[in-house]
Amino acid sequence: MSTTIFDNPKNEIEREIADYIKPLVTPEIEEKIEKENLTLAGCWDYCRKKGEKYKVGNCARISEEQHFSWVRGYFGIKTAKSAPSGSGKALSIDLDALLE
């Protein structure tokens, strides 16, 4: 893969996007990235704008699945790959012990 946009993420969010999307890039997607000048920053901006409709005050909450579906959409990837492993785990909390 000659596309290098994934090699220099500027922040943690761009790194997560790069780590997630890089294995999904085909030669056709690589060509799209280069032709349309797609970037990690552009993807993050795209996702933020999509998330605006979920905004309440200064906060918006979306699932990782939703976020990564937007990431795939930005890059034109149709493959439905789940969010990174370890996400979506339920927390087991003993509320009684927490309140003591």
mmCIF file of the C-alpha atoms, coordinates in Angstrom:
data_MODEL
# 
_entry.id   MODEL 
# 
loop_
_atom_site.group_PDB 
_atom_site.id 
_atom_site.type_symbol 
_atom_site.label_atom_id 
_atom_site.label_alt_id 
_atom_site.label_comp_id 
_atom_site.label_asym_id 
_atom_site.label_entity_id 
_atom_site.label_seq_id 
_atom_site.pdbx_PDB_ins_code 
_atom_site.Cartn_x 
_atom_site.Cartn_y 
_atom_site.Cartn_z 
_atom_site.occupancy 
_atom_site.B_iso_or_equiv 
_atom_site.pdbx_formal_charge 
_atom_site.auth_seq_id 
_atom_site.auth_comp_id 
_atom_site.auth_asym_id 
_atom_site.auth_atom_id 
_atom_site.pdbx_PDB_model_num 
ATOM 1   C CA . MET A 1 1   ? 0.000   0.000  0.000  1.00 0.00 ? 1   MET A CA 1 
ATOM 2   C CA . SER A 1 2   ? 1.535   3.287  -1.037 1.00 0.00 ? 2   SER A CA 1 
ATOM 3   C CA . THR A 1 3   ? -1.029  5.482  0.719  1.00 0.00 ? 3   THR A CA 1 
ATOM 4   C CA . THR A 1 4   ? 0.779   7.183  3.585  1.00 0.00 ? 4   THR A CA 1 
ATOM 5   C CA . ILE A 1 5   ? -2.061  9.174  5.171  1.00 0.00 ? 5   ILE A CA 1 
ATOM 6   C CA . PHE A 1 6   ? -2.225  6.468  7.831  1.00 0.00 ? 6   PHE A CA 1 
ATOM 7   C CA . ASP A 1 7   ? 1.435   6.790  8.820  1.00 0.00 ? 7   ASP A CA 1 
ATOM 8   C CA . ASN A 1 8   ? 1.357   10.141 10.627 1.00 0.00 ? 8   ASN A CA 1 
ATOM 9   C CA . PRO A 1 9   ? -1.802  10.603 12.679 1.00 0.00 ? 9   PRO A CA 1 
ATOM 10  C CA . LYS A 1 10  ? -1.799  13.937 14.508 1.00 0.00 ? 10  LYS A CA 1 
ATOM 11  C CA . ASN A 1 11  ? -3.764  12.813 17.567 1.00 0.00 ? 11  ASN A CA 1 
ATOM 12  C CA . GLU A 1 12  ? -5.262  9.781  19.307 1.00 0.00 ? 12  GLU A CA 1 
ATOM 13  C CA . ILE A 1 13  ? -8.513  9.888  17.348 1.00 0.00 ? 13  ILE A CA 1 
ATOM 14  C CA . GLU A 1 14  ? -6.712  9.969  14.012 1.00 0.00 ? 14  GLU A CA 1 
ATOM 15  C CA . ARG A 1 15  ? -4.552  7.053  15.206 1.00 0.00 ? 15  ARG A CA 1 
ATOM 16  C CA . GLU A 1 16  ? -7.663  5.007  16.044 1.00 0.00 ? 16  GLU A CA 1 
ATOM 17  C CA . ILE A 1 17  ? -9.155  5.795  12.639 1.00 0.00 ? 17  ILE A CA 1 
ATOM 18  C CA . ALA A 1 18  ? -5.892  4.835  10.903 1.00 0.00 ? 18  ALA A CA 1 
ATOM 19  C CA . ASP A 1 19  ? -5.530  1.579  12.869 1.00 0.00 ? 19  ASP A CA 1 
ATOM 20  C CA . TYR A 1 20  ? -9.116  0.634  12.091 1.00 0.00 ? 20  TYR A CA 1 
ATOM 21  C CA . ILE A 1 21  ? -9.245  1.551  8.421  1.00 0.00 ? 21  ILE A CA 1 
ATOM 22  C CA . LYS A 1 22  ? -5.767  0.585  7.196  1.00 0.00 ? 22  LYS A CA 1 
ATOM 23  C CA . PRO A 1 23  ? -6.474  -3.186 7.010  1.00 0.00 ? 23  PRO A CA 1 
ATOM 24  C CA . LEU A 1 24  ? -9.635  -2.497 4.989  1.00 0.00 ? 24  LEU A CA 1 
ATOM 25  C CA . VAL A 1 25  ? -7.961  -0.463 2.244  1.00 0.00 ? 25  VAL A CA 1 
ATOM 26  C CA . THR A 1 26  ? -8.038  -2.159 -1.148 1.00 0.00 ? 26  THR A CA 1 
ATOM 27  C CA . PRO A 1 27  ? -6.273  -0.866 -4.276 1.00 0.00 ? 27  PRO A CA 1 
ATOM 28  C CA . GLU A 1 28  ? -9.601  0.690  -5.329 1.00 0.00 ? 28  GLU A CA 1 
ATOM 29  C CA . ILE A 1 29  ? -9.996  2.477  -1.983 1.00 0.00 ? 29  ILE A CA 1 
ATOM 30  C CA . GLU A 1 30  ? -6.361  3.582  -2.104 1.00 0.00 ? 30  GLU A CA 1 
ATOM 31  C CA . GLU A 1 31  ? -7.029  5.128  -5.514 1.00 0.00 ? 31  GLU A CA 1 
ATOM 32  C CA . LYS A 1 32  ? -10.131 6.895  -4.131 1.00 0.00 ? 32  LYS A CA 1 
ATOM 33  C CA . ILE A 1 33  ? -8.099  8.250  -1.185 1.00 0.00 ? 33  ILE A CA 1 
ATOM 34  C CA . GLU A 1 34  ? -5.482  9.692  -3.505 1.00 0.00 ? 34  GLU A CA 1 
ATOM 35  C CA . LYS A 1 35  ? -7.922  10.964 -6.154 1.00 0.00 ? 35  LYS A CA 1 
ATOM 36  C CA . GLU A 1 36  ? -10.235 12.686 -3.640 1.00 0.00 ? 36  GLU A CA 1 
ATOM 37  C CA . ASN A 1 37  ? -7.419  13.784 -1.283 1.00 0.00 ? 37  ASN A CA 1 
ATOM 38  C CA . LEU A 1 38  ? -9.063  12.042 1.683  1.00 0.00 ? 38  LEU A CA 1 
ATOM 39  C CA . THR A 1 39  ? -7.298  12.545 5.016  1.00 0.00 ? 39  THR A CA 1 
ATOM 40  C CA . LEU A 1 40  ? -7.530  11.396 8.621  1.00 0.00 ? 40  LEU A CA 1 
ATOM 41  C CA . ALA A 1 41  ? -8.347  14.968 9.682  1.00 0.00 ? 41  ALA A CA 1 
ATOM 42  C CA . GLY A 1 42  ? -11.038 15.127 7.016  1.00 0.00 ? 42  GLY A CA 1 
ATOM 43  C CA . CYS A 1 43  ? -12.503 11.858 8.273  1.00 0.00 ? 43  CYS A CA 1 
ATOM 44  C CA . TRP A 1 44  ? -12.566 13.111 11.864 1.00 0.00 ? 44  TRP A CA 1 
ATOM 45  C CA . ASP A 1 45  ? -14.251 16.325 10.711 1.00 0.00 ? 45  ASP A CA 1 
ATOM 46  C CA . TYR A 1 46  ? -16.812 14.282 8.735  1.00 0.00 ? 46  TYR A CA 1 
ATOM 47  C CA . CYS A 1 47  ? -17.602 12.175 11.817 1.00 0.00 ? 47  CYS A CA 1 
ATOM 48  C CA . ARG A 1 48  ? -17.936 15.247 14.047 1.00 0.00 ? 48  ARG A CA 1 
ATOM 49  C CA . LYS A 1 49  ? -20.391 16.807 11.617 1.00 0.00 ? 49  LYS A CA 1 
ATOM 50  C CA . LYS A 1 50  ? -22.410 13.567 11.455 1.00 0.00 ? 50  LYS A CA 1 
ATOM 51  C CA . GLY A 1 51  ? -22.454 13.493 15.272 1.00 0.00 ? 51  GLY A CA 1 
ATOM 52  C CA . GLU A 1 52  ? -23.901 17.020 15.501 1.00 0.00 ? 52  GLU A CA 1 
ATOM 53  C CA . LYS A 1 53  ? -27.439 15.645 15.170 1.00 0.00 ? 53  LYS A CA 1 
ATOM 54  C CA . TYR A 1 54  ? -26.894 13.699 18.410 1.00 0.00 ? 54  TYR A CA 1 
ATOM 55  C CA . LYS A 1 55  ? -25.692 16.757 20.289 1.00 0.00 ? 55  LYS A CA 1 
ATOM 56  C CA . VAL A 1 56  ? -27.315 17.808 23.565 1.00 0.00 ? 56  VAL A CA 1 
ATOM 57  C CA . GLY A 1 57  ? -25.701 20.955 24.921 1.00 0.00 ? 57  GLY A CA 1 
ATOM 58  C CA . ASN A 1 58  ? -21.969 20.573 24.346 1.00 0.00 ? 58  ASN A CA 1 
ATOM 59  C CA . CYS A 1 59  ? -22.009 16.779 24.337 1.00 0.00 ? 59  CYS A CA 1 
ATOM 60  C CA . ALA A 1 60  ? -22.982 14.032 21.922 1.00 0.00 ? 60  ALA A CA 1 
ATOM 61  C CA . ARG A 1 61  ? -22.967 10.313 22.542 1.00 0.00 ? 61  ARG A CA 1 
ATOM 62  C CA . ILE A 1 62  ? -22.702 7.755  19.773 1.00 0.00 ? 62  ILE A CA 1 
ATOM 63  C CA . SER A 1 63  ? -21.634 4.135  19.753 1.00 0.00 ? 63  SER A CA 1 
ATOM 64  C CA . GLU A 1 64  ? -18.273 2.997  18.448 1.00 0.00 ? 64  GLU A CA 1 
ATOM 65  C CA . GLU A 1 65  ? -20.150 0.989  15.834 1.00 0.00 ? 65  GLU A CA 1 
ATOM 66  C CA . GLN A 1 66  ? -21.827 4.163  14.589 1.00 0.00 ? 66  GLN A CA 1 
ATOM 67  C CA . HIS A 1 67  ? -18.551 6.089  14.590 1.00 0.00 ? 67  HIS A CA 1 
ATOM 68  C CA . PHE A 1 68  ? -16.722 3.420  12.623 1.00 0.00 ? 68  PHE A CA 1 
ATOM 69  C CA . SER A 1 69  ? -19.600 3.091  10.143 1.00 0.00 ? 69  SER A CA 1 
ATOM 70  C CA . TRP A 1 70  ? -19.095 6.822  9.435  1.00 0.00 ? 70  TRP A CA 1 
ATOM 71  C CA . VAL A 1 71  ? -15.349 6.221  9.083  1.00 0.00 ? 71  VAL A CA 1 
ATOM 72  C CA . ARG A 1 72  ? -16.013 3.489  6.521  1.00 0.00 ? 72  ARG A CA 1 
ATOM 73  C CA . GLY A 1 73  ? -18.481 5.771  4.747  1.00 0.00 ? 73  GLY A CA 1 
ATOM 74  C CA . TYR A 1 74  ? -15.965 8.608  4.488  1.00 0.00 ? 74  TYR A CA 1 
ATOM 75  C CA . PHE A 1 75  ? -13.444 6.334  2.806  1.00 0.00 ? 75  PHE A CA 1 
ATOM 76  C CA . GLY A 1 76  ? -16.092 4.578  0.679  1.00 0.00 ? 76  GLY A CA 1 
ATOM 77  C CA . ILE A 1 77  ? -15.614 1.177  2.296  1.00 0.00 ? 77  ILE A CA 1 
ATOM 78  C CA . LYS A 1 78  ? -18.654 -1.091 2.116  1.00 0.00 ? 78  LYS A CA 1 
ATOM 79  C CA . THR A 1 79  ? -17.182 -3.880 4.277  1.00 0.00 ? 79  THR A CA 1 
ATOM 80  C CA . ALA A 1 80  ? -18.957 -4.111 7.618  1.00 0.00 ? 80  ALA A CA 1 
ATOM 81  C CA . LYS A 1 81  ? -16.119 -4.652 10.070 1.00 0.00 ? 81  LYS A CA 1 
ATOM 82  C CA . SER A 1 82  ? -17.037 -4.388 13.708 1.00 0.00 ? 82  SER A CA 1 
ATOM 83  C CA . ALA A 1 83  ? -15.515 -1.820 16.033 1.00 0.00 ? 83  ALA A CA 1 
ATOM 84  C CA . PRO A 1 84  ? -12.097 -2.630 17.501 1.00 0.00 ? 84  PRO A CA 1 
ATOM 85  C CA . SER A 1 85  ? -12.044 -5.585 19.860 1.00 0.00 ? 85  SER A CA 1 
ATOM 86  C CA . GLY A 1 86  ? -12.553 -4.814 23.489 1.00 0.00 ? 86  GLY A CA 1 
ATOM 87  C CA . SER A 1 87  ? -15.180 -2.212 22.753 1.00 0.00 ? 87  SER A CA 1 
ATOM 88  C CA . GLY A 1 88  ? -18.725 -2.554 23.922 1.00 0.00 ? 88  GLY A CA 1 
ATOM 89  C CA . LYS A 1 89  ? -17.835 -4.595 26.988 1.00 0.00 ? 89  LYS A CA 1 
ATOM 90  C CA . ALA A 1 90  ? -20.329 -4.348 29.786 1.00 0.00 ? 90  ALA A CA 1 
ATOM 91  C CA . LEU A 1 91  ? -19.082 -3.206 33.145 1.00 0.00 ? 91  LEU A CA 1 
ATOM 92  C CA . SER A 1 92  ? -19.933 -5.235 36.195 1.00 0.00 ? 92  SER A CA 1 
ATOM 93  C CA . ILE A 1 93  ? -20.352 -2.889 39.153 1.00 0.00 ? 93  ILE A CA 1 
ATOM 94  C CA . ASP A 1 94  ? -21.597 -3.747 42.635 1.00 0.00 ? 94  ASP A CA 1 
ATOM 95  C CA . LEU A 1 95  ? -23.660 -0.632 43.392 1.00 0.00 ? 95  LEU A CA 1 
ATOM 96  C CA . ASP A 1 96  ? -24.015 -1.501 47.075 1.00 0.00 ? 96  ASP A CA 1 
ATOM 97  C CA . ALA A 1 97  ? -20.240 -1.689 47.477 1.00 0.00 ? 97  ALA A CA 1 
ATOM 98  C CA . LEU A 1 98  ? -19.849 1.511  45.494 1.00 0.00 ? 98  LEU A CA 1 
ATOM 99  C CA . LEU A 1 99  ? -22.251 3.399  47.782 1.00 0.00 ? 99  LEU A CA 1 
ATOM 100 C CA . GLU A 1 100 ? -20.638 2.201  51.010 1.00 0.00 ? 100 GLU A CA 1 
# 
